[in-house]
Amino acid sequence: MKKLLIFGITILLIVTGCKKSDEQVIRKSSDNIGSKGVLINNNLSSLNERISLTRNTPEYIFGDTAKKIMKSSKGTLSSSVTIQLIARLSPPEYNGEVLQASHVRIVDHYAYVTYNTQGPRYLGGVDIVDISNPNDPELVSNVVFIDKETNKGKDVSSVDVKYSPSAKNNTFLWITGADETRDSAFVERYELNSSNQFESDKPVNYSLKGFVGTDVRFYNDKVYVTSGTGGRLTILDDQMKKVSFMNMENARSVDVNKDLEIALGGNPGHLYNPGNWDKEIGGSTDPEAKSILRLYNNFALVALGEEGLKCYDVSSNMPSTVISSLPRPVVPEGESPMDYVTNGVSVSDNGWVYVANGAGGLDIAKIDTDGQLTWMGNVNLESSVNFVEANAKYVFVARGVLGLKILKVTEN
């Protein structure tokens, strides 16, 4: 059965990626279940040909400075944020095939970017970007999953890491996606080297129910993975041993914090607190589109495609009705409604919310302590915004085969 397509938006533009470096190392893992050929590139010179820095780009200012004052029961929230484009990251290529960005995870001063390929082709990878210098991100490692002998590969849908700043402990990285050889979902764990680069080609692999892994989160020594059609929510320990699972048709996304474990299913949208409750919330009816759930304190922010962004209080025995919401972007006359949907959401610790709205661009909002969302504005990135990941310093915007735009955030 064909894998779940990660993006519902078809991008017809083609960009030129880098040529493979002569120093790219071909590694093949042959003694692991579901293992495939692995191409690892840690050559900084060739890798950073894919990053182009931008200079003198416009600044977008949202919040008080932009005359947007937000009121709540806690009083006036007077913060503002300045956003500026600082770099573009072109996607990797393999033999002329351009991969497309599917997911981003920012942990400490690294960003981890995953890739897949649309259509019947299985070809994915991961980039690791050092973002310790706010104005000069550096690509430090890349892996592409392809067996050169069989020309079969893996798509990667999502990534998370257990980052260790200690020189005594390396970072562990988990990916999930679709394995062509097995025609099934998978989750794998890699140990990065002391420079936070791929080195080992022998991951620990766990086969999942369903045909494609859709999201993965690491929290408190547990790994939470969702898998799509025919799949479930699977919980593993950090040694990749199964702890528990919950059957969920069309599982899309999962997030965890110190108080909550919440998952999202689609066709239509459902929120799940495993073992406690299941609430239908609508939206997410396209089985080939990505939908993302992210927690902010006791609130679940849910990207629901044609139904925009919704916020729920999920701290009680049954989630609330919708506390607040942002609608899907306006569909211009003559344009396809499927291109103007809410695909992703990310929220910083300070309550800035970034919404991926496909051809509608990147929306900026603020969430207060009562879960009220206030729209602040939109950034036109001159391309479809399919996924977004943000922290207090950066916003990474995934644009499919066009790669990523890296934005710097300055809170005022």
NORSUL-V793110 format. One line per field, one symbol per residue. ss: DSSP state (A for helix, B for strand, O for the rest). psi: psi as a letter, one per 20 degrees, with the letter a starting at -180 (. if undefined). burial: 1 if it has 24 or more other ideal C-beta (glycine too) atoms within 12 Angstrom, else 0. A space follows every 10 residues. Layout:
ss->???
psi->???
burial->???
This chain:
ss->OOOOOOOOOO OOOOOOOOOO OOOOBBBBOO OOOOOOBBBB BOOAAAAAAA BBBOOOOOBB BBBAAAOOOB BBOOBBBOOB BBBBBBBBBO OOBBOOBBOB BBBBBBBOOB BBBBBBOOOO OOOBBBBBBB OOOOOOOBBB BBBBBBBOOO OBBBBBBBBB BBOOOOOOOO OBBBBBBBBO OOOBBBBBBB BOOOOOOOOO OOOBBBBOOO OOBBBBBBBO OBBBBBBOOO OBBBBBBOOO OBBBBBBOOO BBBBBBOOOO BBBBBOOOOB BBBOOOBBBB OOOOOOOOOO OOBBBBOOBB BBBOBOOOBB BBBOOOOOOO OOOBBBOOOO OOOOOOAAAO OBOBBBBOOO OBBBBBOBOO OBBBBBBOOO OOBBBBBBBO OOOOBOBBBB OOOBBBBBOB OOOBBBBBBB BO
psi->qqrpphpipp piqproaqqp qijpppqpoi kqpjqrqpop ojohghgjii ppqqqkqqpp pqbghjkopp qrijapojqr qpppphqqoq qrqolipprp phqqpppckq pppqqapqbi pooaapqppo khohjmqpoi qqppopohgi kqaqqphrqr qnpoipiipr ppppqqbpog gilrqrpqpq pqaijlqpgp jmrpqppqqa ipphqppppl kqpppqqcpj brppprrijk ppgrrppopl pgrqqpaihq opqpralapq ppopigrppp iralioijqp ppppqodjqp ppokdijbpq pqokiahpqr rpgrrprqqp oqpiqphiim rohrqqprhj jppppokcii boqprppaij jpppphaqpo jkrpohqqpq aihqppopkc iibqpppppo p.
burial->0011111110 1000101101 1001101010 0101111111 1110011101 1110000001 1110010001 0000001011 1111111111 1111001111 1111111011 1111111100 1111111111 1000001111 1111111000 0111111111 1110000001 1111111111 1101111111 1100011111 1011111111 1111111110 0111111110 1111110101 0000110111 1111111001 1111111111 1111001110 1111111111 1111111111 1111111111 1111100010 0111111110 0000000011 1111111101 1111111111 1111111101 1111111110 1011111111 1011111111 1111111111 10
